[in-house]
Amino acid sequence: MSATDRSRGETADGLAARCREAGFVRLVAAPDGDALAATGLLARAVDGPFQASVSSGAVGPEDALTVTVGREGGDVALTATPLSAAAYDTARQLGGADPVLALAGVVAGGGEPGSHPELLEAAGAEPQPGVGIPTDDLADGLANTTLVHAPFSGDPEAAARALAGLDRDGRTVASAAALSAVGDATPRAADAVEVLLRPYAVEAPFATVEGYADVLSAVASREPGTGVALALGYDAAREAALAAWREHAERAHAAVRDGDQARHRGLLVAELPPDTPARTTARLLRDYRSPEPVVATVTDDTVAVAGTEPVVEAAREAAAAVGASVVGRGRLVAVPTADSDAGAVVERLREVVA
Protein backbone atom coordinates (compact mmCIF):
# COMPACT_ATOMS: atom_id res chain seq x y z
CA MET A 1 0.00 0.00 0.00
CA SER A 2 1.39 3.41 -0.92
CA ALA A 3 2.02 6.18 1.57
CA THR A 4 -0.73 8.20 -0.04
CA ASP A 5 -3.19 5.32 0.31
CA ARG A 6 -2.38 5.09 4.01
CA SER A 7 -2.71 8.83 4.54
CA ARG A 8 -5.73 9.91 6.58
CA GLY A 9 -6.83 12.78 8.74
CA GLU A 10 -7.17 12.57 12.52
CA THR A 11 -8.94 14.47 15.26
CA ALA A 12 -6.76 16.26 17.79
CA ASP A 13 -7.36 13.46 20.31
CA GLY A 14 -6.67 10.78 17.72
CA LEU A 15 -3.44 12.30 16.50
CA ALA A 16 -2.26 12.88 20.06
CA ALA A 17 -2.95 9.24 20.91
CA ARG A 18 -1.00 7.98 17.89
CA CYS A 19 1.95 10.22 18.75
CA ARG A 20 1.98 8.89 22.32
CA GLU A 21 1.96 5.29 21.11
CA ALA A 22 4.68 5.75 18.48
CA GLY A 23 8.27 4.88 19.29
CA PHE A 24 9.46 7.51 16.82
CA VAL A 25 7.53 10.37 15.18
CA ARG A 26 8.56 11.71 11.79
CA LEU A 27 7.01 15.09 10.93
CA VAL A 28 7.14 16.27 7.31
CA ALA A 29 5.82 19.77 6.57
CA ALA A 30 4.86 21.39 3.31
CA PRO A 31 7.11 24.39 2.54
CA ASP A 32 4.80 27.09 3.82
CA GLY A 33 4.59 29.12 7.01
CA ASP A 34 1.40 27.60 8.43
CA ALA A 35 2.68 24.04 7.94
CA LEU A 36 6.04 24.96 9.43
CA ALA A 37 4.42 26.47 12.54
CA ALA A 38 2.14 23.45 12.92
CA THR A 39 5.12 21.12 12.68
CA GLY A 40 6.93 23.09 15.37
CA LEU A 41 3.93 22.86 17.65
CA LEU A 42 3.69 19.10 17.26
CA ALA A 43 7.43 18.51 17.55
CA ARG A 44 7.72 20.50 20.76
CA ALA A 45 4.87 18.51 22.31
CA VAL A 46 6.01 14.99 21.36
CA ASP A 47 7.36 13.20 24.42
CA GLY A 48 9.90 11.03 22.69
CA PRO A 49 12.28 10.90 19.74
CA PHE A 50 11.19 12.72 16.59
CA GLN A 51 12.44 14.10 13.30
CA ALA A 52 11.06 17.28 11.72
CA SER A 53 11.66 18.45 8.17
CA VAL A 54 10.18 20.50 5.34
CA SER A 55 9.64 18.86 1.97
CA SER A 56 7.37 18.83 -1.05
CA GLY A 57 8.71 15.50 -2.30
CA ALA A 58 7.50 11.96 -1.82
CA VAL A 59 7.15 10.47 1.64
CA GLY A 60 8.20 6.84 1.77
CA PRO A 61 7.48 4.16 4.38
CA GLU A 62 9.49 4.37 7.59
CA ASP A 63 9.71 2.38 10.80
CA ALA A 64 8.04 5.33 12.51
CA LEU A 65 4.77 7.21 12.64
CA THR A 66 5.04 9.61 9.71
CA VAL A 67 2.82 12.67 10.09
CA THR A 68 2.55 14.93 7.06
CA VAL A 69 1.51 18.51 7.69
CA GLY A 70 -0.25 20.43 4.93
CA ARG A 71 0.58 17.85 2.28
CA GLU A 72 -0.23 14.31 1.21
CA GLY A 73 1.41 11.07 2.25
CA GLY A 74 2.55 9.49 5.48
CA ASP A 75 0.59 7.46 7.98
CA VAL A 76 -1.40 10.46 9.17
CA ALA A 77 -2.07 13.68 7.28
CA LEU A 78 -2.84 16.91 9.13
CA THR A 79 -4.84 18.91 6.58
CA ALA A 80 -7.27 21.04 8.64
CA THR A 81 -7.42 24.77 7.96
CA PRO A 82 -5.63 26.49 9.53
CA LEU A 83 -3.06 23.81 10.21
CA SER A 84 -1.56 25.63 13.18
CA ALA A 85 -4.84 25.85 15.08
CA ALA A 86 -5.38 22.11 14.61
CA ALA A 87 -1.80 21.36 15.66
CA TYR A 88 -2.24 23.55 18.73
CA ASP A 89 -5.21 21.45 19.82
CA THR A 90 -3.19 18.27 19.39
CA ALA A 91 -0.17 19.72 21.19
CA ARG A 92 -2.37 20.66 24.15
CA GLN A 93 -3.53 17.04 24.30
CA LEU A 94 0.12 16.01 24.41
CA GLY A 95 0.86 18.35 27.29
CA GLY A 96 1.91 21.77 26.02
CA ALA A 97 1.55 24.23 23.16
CA ASP A 98 2.82 27.68 22.19
CA PRO A 99 -0.17 29.92 21.33
CA VAL A 100 2.07 32.62 19.82
CA LEU A 101 3.54 30.20 17.30
CA ALA A 102 0.02 28.96 16.55
CA LEU A 103 -1.21 32.50 15.91
CA ALA A 104 1.73 33.21 13.63
CA GLY A 105 0.93 30.06 11.69
CA VAL A 106 -2.71 31.11 11.36
CA VAL A 107 -1.65 34.45 9.84
CA ALA A 108 0.90 32.75 7.58
CA GLY A 109 -1.94 30.59 6.27
CA GLY A 110 -4.05 33.63 5.42
CA GLY A 111 -6.22 33.51 8.54
CA GLU A 112 -7.32 36.19 10.99
CA PRO A 113 -6.03 36.10 14.59
CA GLY A 114 -9.37 37.49 15.75
CA SER A 115 -11.05 34.30 14.53
CA HIS A 116 -9.18 32.39 17.26
CA PRO A 117 -9.98 34.17 20.54
CA GLU A 118 -8.74 31.21 22.58
CA LEU A 119 -5.28 31.59 21.05
CA LEU A 120 -5.28 35.36 21.57
CA GLU A 121 -6.19 34.92 25.22
CA ALA A 122 -3.60 32.20 25.80
CA ALA A 123 -0.91 34.27 24.08
CA GLY A 124 -1.82 37.51 25.84
CA ALA A 125 -1.78 39.15 22.41
CA GLU A 126 -3.29 42.61 22.07
CA PRO A 127 -3.80 44.72 18.93
CA GLN A 128 -1.76 47.89 18.86
CA PRO A 129 -1.40 50.87 16.53
CA GLY A 130 1.41 50.35 14.06
CA VAL A 131 2.61 47.89 11.47
CA GLY A 132 3.08 44.12 11.67
CA ILE A 133 6.82 43.75 11.17
CA PRO A 134 9.30 41.42 12.90
CA THR A 135 11.99 44.00 13.73
CA ASP A 136 12.22 47.13 15.86
CA ASP A 137 13.84 48.97 12.94
CA LEU A 138 10.90 50.48 11.05
CA ALA A 139 12.79 51.06 7.80
CA ASP A 140 14.10 47.50 7.80
CA GLY A 141 10.68 46.10 8.63
CA LEU A 142 8.74 48.09 6.05
CA ALA A 143 11.27 47.48 3.29
CA ASN A 144 11.33 43.75 3.83
CA THR A 145 7.80 42.83 4.78
CA THR A 146 6.03 40.76 2.17
CA LEU A 147 2.64 41.48 3.70
CA VAL A 148 2.38 44.45 1.31
CA HIS A 149 4.01 45.84 -1.82
CA ALA A 150 4.70 49.58 -1.93
CA PRO A 151 7.15 51.94 -3.66
CA PHE A 152 9.62 51.43 -0.80
CA SER A 153 9.38 47.62 -0.80
CA GLY A 154 12.71 45.82 -1.08
CA ASP A 155 14.67 49.05 -0.50
CA PRO A 156 15.53 50.04 3.11
CA GLU A 157 16.84 53.42 1.98
CA ALA A 158 13.57 54.19 0.23
CA ALA A 159 11.68 53.08 3.33
CA ALA A 160 13.83 55.38 5.47
CA ARG A 161 13.04 58.29 3.13
CA ALA A 162 9.32 57.51 3.35
CA LEU A 163 9.59 57.66 7.14
CA ALA A 164 11.69 60.81 7.22
CA GLY A 165 10.00 63.67 9.03
CA LEU A 166 7.16 61.50 10.31
CA ASP A 167 6.16 61.25 13.91
CA ARG A 168 7.14 57.66 14.66
CA ASP A 169 4.02 56.84 16.66
CA GLY A 170 2.19 53.72 15.49
CA ARG A 171 -0.85 55.37 13.96
CA THR A 172 1.18 57.78 11.85
CA VAL A 173 3.49 55.09 10.54
CA ALA A 174 0.58 52.76 9.77
CA SER A 175 -1.28 55.49 7.90
CA ALA A 176 1.77 56.44 5.86
CA ALA A 177 2.54 52.82 4.98
CA ALA A 178 -1.06 52.10 3.99
CA LEU A 179 -1.37 55.19 1.81
CA SER A 180 1.88 54.39 0.07
CA ALA A 181 0.85 50.76 -0.55
CA VAL A 182 -2.56 51.56 -2.03
CA GLY A 183 -1.54 54.67 -3.97
CA ASP A 184 -0.90 53.12 -7.39
CA ALA A 185 -2.28 49.69 -6.57
CA THR A 186 -5.33 47.70 -7.61
CA PRO A 187 -8.62 48.10 -5.69
CA ARG A 188 -7.82 44.79 -3.98
CA ALA A 189 -4.94 46.48 -2.15
CA ALA A 190 -7.28 48.35 0.18
CA ASP A 191 -8.32 45.03 1.73
CA ALA A 192 -4.94 43.31 1.41
CA VAL A 193 -3.05 46.01 3.31
CA GLU A 194 -5.17 45.41 6.42
CA VAL A 195 -2.97 42.45 7.41
CA LEU A 196 -0.11 44.91 8.08
CA LEU A 197 -2.14 47.28 10.26
CA ARG A 198 -3.03 47.11 13.97
CA PRO A 199 -0.76 44.14 14.59
CA TYR A 200 -0.87 41.90 17.63
CA ALA A 201 2.04 42.54 19.95
CA VAL A 202 3.53 39.47 21.66
CA GLU A 203 6.42 38.31 23.78
CA ALA A 204 8.05 36.14 21.13
CA PRO A 205 11.10 35.89 18.89
CA PHE A 206 9.63 38.76 16.86
CA ALA A 207 7.76 41.89 17.82
CA THR A 208 4.37 41.05 16.32
CA VAL A 209 2.34 38.00 15.34
CA GLU A 210 2.18 39.28 11.75
CA GLY A 211 5.95 39.79 11.56
CA TYR A 212 6.53 36.33 12.97
CA ALA A 213 4.20 34.92 10.29
CA ASP A 214 6.06 36.76 7.54
CA VAL A 215 9.39 35.30 8.67
CA LEU A 216 7.93 31.79 8.95
CA SER A 217 6.63 31.96 5.39
CA ALA A 218 9.98 33.18 4.09
CA VAL A 219 12.15 30.55 5.78
CA ALA A 220 9.74 27.72 4.99
CA SER A 221 10.44 28.18 1.29
CA ARG A 222 13.93 29.68 1.33
CA GLU A 223 15.80 28.14 4.30
CA PRO A 224 13.76 25.15 5.54
CA GLY A 225 16.46 23.95 7.92
CA THR A 226 16.55 27.35 9.59
CA GLY A 227 12.76 27.34 9.53
CA VAL A 228 12.55 24.07 11.44
CA ALA A 229 15.01 25.35 14.04
CA LEU A 230 12.96 28.53 14.41
CA ALA A 231 9.69 26.62 14.77
CA LEU A 232 11.30 24.37 17.39
CA GLY A 233 12.07 27.47 19.45
CA TYR A 234 15.84 27.75 19.06
CA ASP A 235 16.83 31.37 19.72
CA ALA A 236 20.01 30.93 17.71
CA ALA A 237 17.92 30.60 14.54
CA ARG A 238 16.46 34.09 14.81
CA GLU A 239 19.15 36.09 13.01
CA ALA A 240 19.55 33.51 10.25
CA ALA A 241 15.78 33.54 9.80
CA LEU A 242 15.76 37.34 9.49
CA ALA A 243 18.54 37.19 6.90
CA ALA A 244 16.51 34.69 4.86
CA TRP A 245 13.42 36.87 5.24
CA ARG A 246 15.26 39.90 3.87
CA GLU A 247 16.59 37.99 0.87
CA HIS A 248 13.18 36.45 0.23
CA ALA A 249 11.55 39.89 0.28
CA GLU A 250 14.16 41.51 -1.94
CA ARG A 251 13.69 38.87 -4.64
CA ALA A 252 9.90 38.90 -4.43
CA HIS A 253 9.53 42.68 -4.62
CA ALA A 254 12.04 42.90 -7.48
CA ALA A 255 10.05 40.28 -9.38
CA VAL A 256 6.80 42.20 -8.86
CA ARG A 257 8.42 45.23 -10.49
CA ASP A 258 10.52 43.58 -13.17
CA GLY A 259 8.99 40.18 -14.03
CA ASP A 260 8.12 39.49 -17.67
CA GLN A 261 4.32 39.70 -17.64
CA ALA A 262 1.67 38.66 -20.16
CA ARG A 263 -1.96 39.61 -19.69
CA HIS A 264 -4.77 37.28 -20.73
CA ARG A 265 -8.49 37.57 -20.11
CA GLY A 266 -8.88 37.02 -16.38
CA LEU A 267 -5.26 35.92 -15.92
CA LEU A 268 -1.85 37.56 -15.57
CA VAL A 269 1.14 35.28 -16.22
CA ALA A 270 4.54 36.42 -14.96
CA GLU A 271 7.76 34.69 -16.01
CA LEU A 272 10.24 34.97 -13.15
CA PRO A 273 13.99 34.41 -12.80
CA PRO A 274 15.23 31.25 -11.08
CA ASP A 275 15.26 31.29 -7.28
CA THR A 276 12.37 33.76 -7.10
CA PRO A 277 9.73 33.03 -4.42
CA ALA A 278 6.90 32.16 -6.78
CA ARG A 279 4.00 32.03 -4.31
CA THR A 280 4.90 35.26 -2.53
CA THR A 281 5.32 37.05 -5.84
CA ALA A 282 2.00 35.71 -7.14
CA ARG A 283 0.19 36.91 -4.02
CA LEU A 284 1.74 40.39 -4.16
CA LEU A 285 0.99 40.74 -7.87
CA ARG A 286 -2.62 39.69 -7.37
CA ASP A 287 -3.20 41.99 -4.41
CA TYR A 288 -1.28 45.07 -5.53
CA ARG A 289 -0.49 45.15 -9.24
CA SER A 290 -2.45 42.78 -11.46
CA PRO A 291 -5.37 44.19 -13.48
CA GLU A 292 -6.66 40.59 -13.61
CA PRO A 293 -8.09 38.68 -10.62
CA VAL A 294 -5.86 35.62 -11.10
CA VAL A 295 -2.07 35.53 -11.27
CA ALA A 296 0.23 32.67 -12.27
CA THR A 297 3.96 33.06 -11.69
CA VAL A 298 6.30 30.71 -13.53
CA THR A 299 9.87 29.91 -12.51
CA ASP A 300 12.19 27.18 -13.72
CA ASP A 301 10.59 24.63 -11.38
CA THR A 302 7.29 26.05 -10.09
CA VAL A 303 3.98 27.48 -11.21
CA ALA A 304 2.30 29.44 -8.41
CA VAL A 305 -1.33 30.49 -8.60
CA ALA A 306 -3.02 33.26 -6.65
CA GLY A 307 -6.72 33.74 -7.28
CA THR A 308 -10.16 32.49 -6.42
CA GLU A 309 -10.68 29.07 -4.89
CA PRO A 310 -12.31 27.59 -8.04
CA VAL A 311 -9.26 28.64 -10.08
CA VAL A 312 -6.92 27.22 -7.48
CA GLU A 313 -8.87 23.97 -7.67
CA ALA A 314 -8.23 23.98 -11.43
CA ALA A 315 -4.52 24.30 -10.64
CA ARG A 316 -4.81 21.18 -8.52
CA GLU A 317 -6.44 19.34 -11.40
CA ALA A 318 -3.71 20.51 -13.78
CA ALA A 319 -1.06 19.39 -11.31
CA ALA A 320 -2.63 15.94 -11.05
CA ALA A 321 -2.68 15.68 -14.85
CA VAL A 322 1.10 16.14 -15.01
CA GLY A 323 1.77 14.01 -11.95
CA ALA A 324 2.77 16.89 -9.68
CA SER A 325 1.86 17.64 -6.08
CA VAL A 326 0.45 20.93 -4.84
CA VAL A 327 1.80 23.08 -2.03
CA GLY A 328 -0.60 25.39 -0.22
CA ARG A 329 -4.31 25.78 0.37
CA GLY A 330 -7.11 28.25 -0.13
CA ARG A 331 -6.45 30.98 -2.68
CA LEU A 332 -2.68 30.50 -3.05
CA VAL A 333 -0.90 27.35 -4.20
CA ALA A 334 2.26 26.27 -5.97
CA VAL A 335 2.77 23.39 -8.38
CA PRO A 336 6.32 22.03 -8.51
CA THR A 337 6.76 21.27 -12.19
CA ALA A 338 9.32 20.70 -14.90
CA ASP A 339 9.60 23.19 -17.75
CA SER A 340 7.70 20.89 -20.06
CA ASP A 341 4.71 20.79 -17.72
CA ALA A 342 4.49 24.49 -16.82
CA GLY A 343 2.76 25.34 -20.07
CA ALA A 344 0.10 22.69 -19.48
CA VAL A 345 -0.70 24.10 -16.05
CA VAL A 346 -0.94 27.67 -17.36
CA GLU A 347 -3.08 26.59 -20.33
CA ARG A 348 -5.51 24.86 -17.98
CA LEU A 349 -5.80 28.06 -15.96
CA ARG A 350 -6.49 30.07 -19.10
CA GLU A 351 -9.31 27.69 -20.00
CA VAL A 352 -10.90 28.08 -16.58
CA VAL A 353 -10.76 31.88 -16.31
CA ALA A 354 -11.63 32.66 -19.95
C-alpha positions as CSV (number, residue, x, y, z in Angstrom):
1,M,0.0,0.0,0.0
2,S,1.4,3.4,-0.9
3,A,2.0,6.2,1.6
4,T,-0.7,8.2,0.0
5,D,-3.2,5.3,0.3
6,R,-2.4,5.1,4.0
7,S,-2.7,8.8,4.5
8,R,-5.7,9.9,6.6
9,G,-6.8,12.8,8.7
10,E,-7.2,12.6,12.5
11,T,-8.9,14.5,15.3
12,A,-6.8,16.3,17.8
13,D,-7.4,13.5,20.3
14,G,-6.7,10.8,17.7
15,L,-3.4,12.3,16.5
16,A,-2.3,12.9,20.1
17,A,-2.9,9.2,20.9
18,R,-1.0,8.0,17.9
19,C,1.9,10.2,18.7
20,R,2.0,8.9,22.3
21,E,2.0,5.3,21.1
22,A,4.7,5.7,18.5
23,G,8.3,4.9,19.3
24,F,9.5,7.5,16.8
25,V,7.5,10.4,15.2
26,R,8.6,11.7,11.8
27,L,7.0,15.1,10.9
28,V,7.1,16.3,7.3
29,A,5.8,19.8,6.6
30,A,4.9,21.4,3.3
31,P,7.1,24.4,2.5
32,D,4.8,27.1,3.8
33,G,4.6,29.1,7.0
34,D,1.4,27.6,8.4
35,A,2.7,24.0,7.9
36,L,6.0,25.0,9.4
37,A,4.4,26.5,12.5
38,A,2.1,23.4,12.9
39,T,5.1,21.1,12.7
40,G,6.9,23.1,15.4
41,L,3.9,22.9,17.7
42,L,3.7,19.1,17.3
43,A,7.4,18.5,17.5
44,R,7.7,20.5,20.8
45,A,4.9,18.5,22.3
46,V,6.0,15.0,21.4
47,D,7.4,13.2,24.4
48,G,9.9,11.0,22.7
49,P,12.3,10.9,19.7
50,F,11.2,12.7,16.6
51,Q,12.4,14.1,13.3
52,A,11.1,17.3,11.7
53,S,11.7,18.4,8.2
54,V,10.2,20.5,5.3
55,S,9.6,18.9,2.0
56,S,7.4,18.8,-1.1
57,G,8.7,15.5,-2.3
58,A,7.5,12.0,-1.8
59,V,7.1,10.5,1.6
60,G,8.2,6.8,1.8
61,P,7.5,4.2,4.4
62,E,9.5,4.4,7.6
63,D,9.7,2.4,10.8
64,A,8.0,5.3,12.5
65,L,4.8,7.2,12.6
66,T,5.0,9.6,9.7
67,V,2.8,12.7,10.1
68,T,2.6,14.9,7.1
69,V,1.5,18.5,7.7
70,G,-0.2,20.4,4.9
71,R,0.6,17.9,2.3
72,E,-0.2,14.3,1.2
73,G,1.4,11.1,2.3
74,G,2.6,9.5,5.5
75,D,0.6,7.5,8.0
76,V,-1.4,10.5,9.2
77,A,-2.1,13.7,7.3
78,L,-2.8,16.9,9.1
79,T,-4.8,18.9,6.6
80,A,-7.3,21.0,8.6
81,T,-7.4,24.8,8.0
82,P,-5.6,26.5,9.5
83,L,-3.1,23.8,10.2
84,S,-1.6,25.6,13.2
85,A,-4.8,25.8,15.1
86,A,-5.4,22.1,14.6
87,A,-1.8,21.4,15.7
88,Y,-2.2,23.6,18.7
89,D,-5.2,21.5,19.8
90,T,-3.2,18.3,19.4
91,A,-0.2,19.7,21.2
92,R,-2.4,20.7,24.1
93,Q,-3.5,17.0,24.3
94,L,0.1,16.0,24.4
95,G,0.9,18.3,27.3
96,G,1.9,21.8,26.0
97,A,1.6,24.2,23.2
98,D,2.8,27.7,22.2
99,P,-0.2,29.9,21.3
100,V,2.1,32.6,19.8
101,L,3.5,30.2,17.3
102,A,0.0,29.0,16.6
103,L,-1.2,32.5,15.9
104,A,1.7,33.2,13.6
105,G,0.9,30.1,11.7
106,V,-2.7,31.1,11.4
107,V,-1.7,34.4,9.8
108,A,0.9,32.7,7.6
109,G,-1.9,30.6,6.3
110,G,-4.0,33.6,5.4
111,G,-6.2,33.5,8.5
112,E,-7.3,36.2,11.0
113,P,-6.0,36.1,14.6
114,G,-9.4,37.5,15.7
115,S,-11.0,34.3,14.5
116,H,-9.2,32.4,17.3
117,P,-10.0,34.2,20.5
118,E,-8.7,31.2,22.6
119,L,-5.3,31.6,21.0
120,L,-5.3,35.4,21.6
121,E,-6.2,34.9,25.2
122,A,-3.6,32.2,25.8
123,A,-0.9,34.3,24.1
124,G,-1.8,37.5,25.8
125,A,-1.8,39.1,22.4
126,E,-3.3,42.6,22.1
127,P,-3.8,44.7,18.9
128,Q,-1.8,47.9,18.9
129,P,-1.4,50.9,16.5
130,G,1.4,50.4,14.1
131,V,2.6,47.9,11.5
132,G,3.1,44.1,11.7
133,I,6.8,43.7,11.2
134,P,9.3,41.4,12.9
135,T,12.0,44.0,13.7
136,D,12.2,47.1,15.9
137,D,13.8,49.0,12.9
138,L,10.9,50.5,11.1
139,A,12.8,51.1,7.8
140,D,14.1,47.5,7.8
141,G,10.7,46.1,8.6
142,L,8.7,48.1,6.0
143,A,11.3,47.5,3.3
144,N,11.3,43.7,3.8
145,T,7.8,42.8,4.8
146,T,6.0,40.8,2.2
147,L,2.6,41.5,3.7
148,V,2.4,44.5,1.3
149,H,4.0,45.8,-1.8
150,A,4.7,49.6,-1.9
151,P,7.1,51.9,-3.7
152,F,9.6,51.4,-0.8
153,S,9.4,47.6,-0.8
154,G,12.7,45.8,-1.1
155,D,14.7,49.0,-0.5
156,P,15.5,50.0,3.1
157,E,16.8,53.4,2.0
158,A,13.6,54.2,0.2
159,A,11.7,53.1,3.3
160,A,13.8,55.4,5.5
161,R,13.0,58.3,3.1
162,A,9.3,57.5,3.4
163,L,9.6,57.7,7.1
164,A,11.7,60.8,7.2
165,G,10.0,63.7,9.0
166,L,7.2,61.5,10.3
167,D,6.2,61.3,13.9
168,R,7.1,57.7,14.7
169,D,4.0,56.8,16.7
170,G,2.2,53.7,15.5
171,R,-0.9,55.4,14.0
172,T,1.2,57.8,11.9
173,V,3.5,55.1,10.5
174,A,0.6,52.8,9.8
175,S,-1.3,55.5,7.9
176,A,1.8,56.4,5.9
177,A,2.5,52.8,5.0
178,A,-1.1,52.1,4.0
179,L,-1.4,55.2,1.8
180,S,1.9,54.4,0.1
181,A,0.9,50.8,-0.6
182,V,-2.6,51.6,-2.0
183,G,-1.5,54.7,-4.0
184,D,-0.9,53.1,-7.4
185,A,-2.3,49.7,-6.6
186,T,-5.3,47.7,-7.6
187,P,-8.6,48.1,-5.7
188,R,-7.8,44.8,-4.0
189,A,-4.9,46.5,-2.1
190,A,-7.3,48.3,0.2
191,D,-8.3,45.0,1.7
192,A,-4.9,43.3,1.4
193,V,-3.0,46.0,3.3
194,E,-5.2,45.4,6.4
195,V,-3.0,42.5,7.4
196,L,-0.1,44.9,8.1
197,L,-2.1,47.3,10.3
198,R,-3.0,47.1,14.0
199,P,-0.8,44.1,14.6
200,Y,-0.9,41.9,17.6
201,A,2.0,42.5,20.0
202,V,3.5,39.5,21.7
203,E,6.4,38.3,23.8
204,A,8.0,36.1,21.1
205,P,11.1,35.9,18.9
206,F,9.6,38.8,16.9
207,A,7.8,41.9,17.8
208,T,4.4,41.0,16.3
209,V,2.3,38.0,15.3
210,E,2.2,39.3,11.8
211,G,5.9,39.8,11.6
212,Y,6.5,36.3,13.0
213,A,4.2,34.9,10.3
214,D,6.1,36.8,7.5
215,V,9.4,35.3,8.7
216,L,7.9,31.8,9.0
217,S,6.6,32.0,5.4
218,A,10.0,33.2,4.1
219,V,12.1,30.6,5.8
220,A,9.7,27.7,5.0
221,S,10.4,28.2,1.3
222,R,13.9,29.7,1.3
223,E,15.8,28.1,4.3
224,P,13.8,25.2,5.5
225,G,16.5,24.0,7.9
226,T,16.6,27.3,9.6
227,G,12.8,27.3,9.5
228,V,12.6,24.1,11.4
229,A,15.0,25.3,14.0
230,L,13.0,28.5,14.4
231,A,9.7,26.6,14.8
232,L,11.3,24.4,17.4
233,G,12.1,27.5,19.4
234,Y,15.8,27.7,19.1
235,D,16.8,31.4,19.7
236,A,20.0,30.9,17.7
237,A,17.9,30.6,14.5
238,R,16.5,34.1,14.8
239,E,19.2,36.1,13.0
240,A,19.6,33.5,10.2
241,A,15.8,33.5,9.8
242,L,15.8,37.3,9.5
243,A,18.5,37.2,6.9
244,A,16.5,34.7,4.9
245,W,13.4,36.9,5.2
246,R,15.3,39.9,3.9
247,E,16.6,38.0,0.9
248,H,13.2,36.4,0.2
249,A,11.6,39.9,0.3
250,E,14.2,41.5,-1.9
251,R,13.7,38.9,-4.6
252,A,9.9,38.9,-4.4
253,H,9.5,42.7,-4.6
254,A,12.0,42.9,-7.5
255,A,10.0,40.3,-9.4
256,V,6.8,42.2,-8.9
257,R,8.4,45.2,-10.5
258,D,10.5,43.6,-13.2
259,G,9.0,40.2,-14.0
260,D,8.1,39.5,-17.7
261,Q,4.3,39.7,-17.6
262,A,1.7,38.7,-20.2
263,R,-2.0,39.6,-19.7
264,H,-4.8,37.3,-20.7
265,R,-8.5,37.6,-20.1
266,G,-8.9,37.0,-16.4
267,L,-5.3,35.9,-15.9
268,L,-1.9,37.6,-15.6
269,V,1.1,35.3,-16.2
270,A,4.5,36.4,-15.0
271,E,7.8,34.7,-16.0
272,L,10.2,35.0,-13.2
273,P,14.0,34.4,-12.8
274,P,15.2,31.2,-11.1
275,D,15.3,31.3,-7.3
276,T,12.4,33.8,-7.1
277,P,9.7,33.0,-4.4
278,A,6.9,32.2,-6.8
279,R,4.0,32.0,-4.3
280,T,4.9,35.3,-2.5
281,T,5.3,37.1,-5.8
282,A,2.0,35.7,-7.1
283,R,0.2,36.9,-4.0
284,L,1.7,40.4,-4.2
285,L,1.0,40.7,-7.9
286,R,-2.6,39.7,-7.4
287,D,-3.2,42.0,-4.4
288,Y,-1.3,45.1,-5.5
289,R,-0.5,45.1,-9.2
290,S,-2.4,42.8,-11.5
291,P,-5.4,44.2,-13.5
292,E,-6.7,40.6,-13.6
293,P,-8.1,38.7,-10.6
294,V,-5.9,35.6,-11.1
295,V,-2.1,35.5,-11.3
296,A,0.2,32.7,-12.3
297,T,4.0,33.1,-11.7
298,V,6.3,30.7,-13.5
299,T,9.9,29.9,-12.5
300,D,12.2,27.2,-13.7
301,D,10.6,24.6,-11.4
302,T,7.3,26.0,-10.1
303,V,4.0,27.5,-11.2
304,A,2.3,29.4,-8.4
305,V,-1.3,30.5,-8.6
306,A,-3.0,33.3,-6.6
307,G,-6.7,33.7,-7.3
308,T,-10.2,32.5,-6.4
309,E,-10.7,29.1,-4.9
310,P,-12.3,27.6,-8.0
311,V,-9.3,28.6,-10.1
312,V,-6.9,27.2,-7.5
313,E,-8.9,24.0,-7.7
314,A,-8.2,24.0,-11.4
315,A,-4.5,24.3,-10.6
316,R,-4.8,21.2,-8.5
317,E,-6.4,19.3,-11.4
318,A,-3.7,20.5,-13.8
319,A,-1.1,19.4,-11.3
320,A,-2.6,15.9,-11.1
321,A,-2.7,15.7,-14.8
322,V,1.1,16.1,-15.0
323,G,1.8,14.0,-11.9
324,A,2.8,16.9,-9.7
325,S,1.9,17.6,-6.1
326,V,0.5,20.9,-4.8
327,V,1.8,23.1,-2.0
328,G,-0.6,25.4,-0.2
329,R,-4.3,25.8,0.4
330,G,-7.1,28.2,-0.1
331,R,-6.5,31.0,-2.7
332,L,-2.7,30.5,-3.1
333,V,-0.9,27.3,-4.2
334,A,2.3,26.3,-6.0
335,V,2.8,23.4,-8.4
336,P,6.3,22.0,-8.5
337,T,6.8,21.3,-12.2
338,A,9.3,20.7,-14.9
339,D,9.6,23.2,-17.8
340,S,7.7,20.9,-20.1
341,D,4.7,20.8,-17.7
342,A,4.5,24.5,-16.8
343,G,2.8,25.3,-20.1
344,A,0.1,22.7,-19.5
345,V,-0.7,24.1,-16.0
346,V,-0.9,27.7,-17.4
347,E,-3.1,26.6,-20.3
348,R,-5.5,24.9,-18.0
349,L,-5.8,28.1,-16.0
350,R,-6.5,30.1,-19.1
351,E,-9.3,27.7,-20.0
352,V,-10.9,28.1,-16.6
353,V,-10.8,31.9,-16.3
354,A,-11.6,32.7,-19.9
